[in-house]
């Protein structure tokens, strides 16, 4: 007997790819394969979803279950699935589903192993009424952390214009999308010089469209990520300070401007450390440690221990080595006009492929040493 089970993508050589000589209540039995009776053979099904049934008899339905990603193995119910609220509560065993979510929402149990959890958008505005769970502009949260805490996995937090001055870092603990309405020019997250701006951990979250500034921390003054999973896109990360990675520690930055950040300690990486940057501009960042530093040694004014793809890295400085980048990989990049105190003005160690830099080897790996001919490097109009 199966109760609130999802029985999918199983096979049998003869009959009953999904189930045989069995009872199924509140189940989904679809996409199974057998020589005959692919989904059910000699089964008794009640309030279940399967093409091998008679629609409308014993509460059964024959509609396709509409799953989030059946080929990809995500068997949760998509919005609009015919299996939502079409089981019967009399068969329910236990109070939670396979994900640990409440088993009955909206009064009637769903068919299958997963209860459908509706997704909500959440809103932030400085003049909102701050009424949880902040699901419209009138009820918008007045601070970002409150709306982020209210957002569940897969939900979105919308933030409108303003300067959001922090007294503590914004901690993100779920795979949510946090996006501004009008972009970094109008939506500023300010660490106040005493707090990191964002701690994204290792969550599959996305931060989009902010100016992230004035953050301060031991590592990742603007943004801290514990691995490469979090994504920061279309942001300006500037004026942040840390011992390691003034701008961003870890994570993946896409289409960002990372400028004017400072790493003061042995970790180096004024703009970024231990991250991946795609289509980003690094300028005016600095790693300022001059002497000592133990085994770390600072360095990497723009980036250290990173991978940069299609980035422009110019006008960064370090008191040690690698004004542009240190111990990093550069693919399709321009690394020019950086300065270092002890060697490798633009690049100190690392790998370059199809990159323009005076510290690359001309003709090797598709690299060139010709000057990139910027429009105006001194006025930060770093366009070719």
Number of C-alpha atoms within 10 A of each C-alpha: 12 15 19 27 20 22 22 18 16 17 18 18 11 13 19 24 26 27 25 17 11 15 16 23 25 30 26 32 31 24 19 19 21 18 12 14 20 25 29 28 19 13 17 17 25 21 24 31 31 24 21 16 20 13 15 10 11 13 17 25 23 18 14 16 25 17 18 15 12 15 10 7 11 11 20 22 25 18 15 11 19 19 29 23 18 19 25 19 15 10 14 17 11 9 10 15 19 14 11 10 14 16 22 19 15 9 9 15 25 31 31 29 22 23 25 26 15 11 13 16 18 26 31 30 22 17 13 17 15 20 14 15 19 26 20 17 18 15 19 27 28 20 19 23 18 19 26 27 15 17 27 18 14 14 19 22 23 22 28 19 18 16 13 19 18 21 14 15 23 22 17 22 18 19 20 21 21 24 23 24 14 13 19 20 13 15 22 22 23 24 27 18 19 17 23 33 31 24 21 28 21 19 21 18 23 20 20 23 23 27 24 27 28 25 31 26 24 18 25 32 40 35 30 29 23 16 16 18 19 25 21 25 22 20 26 25 29 27 25 35 34 28 24 29 41 44 39 33 30 28 25 23 26 19 18 23 22 29 27 23 35 33 36 24 25 22 25 38 41 46 42 38 32 22 24 23 27 19 18 24 23 29 28 23 36 34 38 24 20 18 11 11 14 8 8 11 17 31 39 41 44 43 38 33 20 25 24 26 20 18 24 25 32 27 26 33 30 35 22 25 28 36 38 40 39 28 18 24 21 26 20 18 24 27 31 26 21 25 24 24 16 15 16 23 27 31 33 24 15 16 16 25 18 19 26 25 24 20 19 23 16 16 10 12 14 15 22 20 17 11 13 16 10 13 12 11 16 10 7 13 10 18 11 9
